[in-house]
Amino acid sequence: MTSTTTDKLTEKLKGKTALVTGASSGLGADFSRQLAAAGCNLILVARRKERLEGVRDEISAAHNVTIDLITMDLLTKDAARSLYDEVKSWDRQVDVLINNAGYGLFGWFFKLDWQKQMDMLQLDMIVPTELTRLFAADMVERGFGYVLFVSSVAGYVATPSYAAYAGAKSYALLLGEALNFELRRTGVGVTVLSPGITRTEFLEVSGQRPTLYQRLFAMASPRVARVGLKAMLARRASVIPGFWNSLLIISTRIMPRRWQKWVAYGLMWNRQLRQ
């Protein structure tokens, strides 16, 4: 992270508390590292206890901030409310909410396991919506706070082979942009970060072997996290990290809508779709 970006983060976030979901790896871990570097205390949430403890130990060794862990599967019943209630029971104030937890599933819609798709939709849409409703209400009452949704460039374009995932990320994009407008005079900023392919565990979890496009244009996770946090502090409604990702979305927006899905399909296609 550049010194200028770190200074801006520190200026606004030092001594504040951020809650990060999906914090045990990938973007979640990088958000946590960069927030801690700015002096922000952390509440890290994930289901993998050992991985979460590893992130905590790494950050604790480098930064003098308070780090609390909540090991929780956000797919369990009433998980969002349980998480909120637990944090409230500590008498802790959440100033920054990073809605990062989520995943995608690659393949034809009717061939993918339905339970896995329902779980994905729950984690990608319902959980961040409820967490935002709970934590942002407190932020509005205090007149200060930030919420960051992690969407995807897939949220801008119908994407065959990631049909339900693209729909879920489109929901996150539109919800976040609408909330940015609704809360514009409350002191609470809502921002949507829409990365393209990022060097995380996403493809491994989704079940897709990387395409040539993905290998060539994958962005480093720390860089994506940095772009997201910078946009969040500026209270921007949404941001697409990376020149090529931005160019891709601009180009699809000016082409006929019926062509957009063909472009998305071509970028995602590999031999797995023949099975």
Secondary structure, DSSP 8 states (H G I E B T S, - for coil): --HHHHHHHHHHHTT-EEEEESTTSHHHHHHHHHHHHTT-EEEEEES-HHHHHHHHHHHHHH----EEEEE--TTSTTHHHHHHHHHHHTT----EEEE-------S-TTTS-HHHHHHHHIIIIIHHHHHHHHHHHHHHHHT-EEEEEE--GGGGS--TTSHHHHHHHHHHHHHHHHHHHHTTTTTEEEEEE---SBSSSHHHHHT----HHHHHH-B-HHHHHHHHHHHHHTT-SEE--SHHHHHHHHHHHHS-HHHHHHHHHHHH--GGGG-
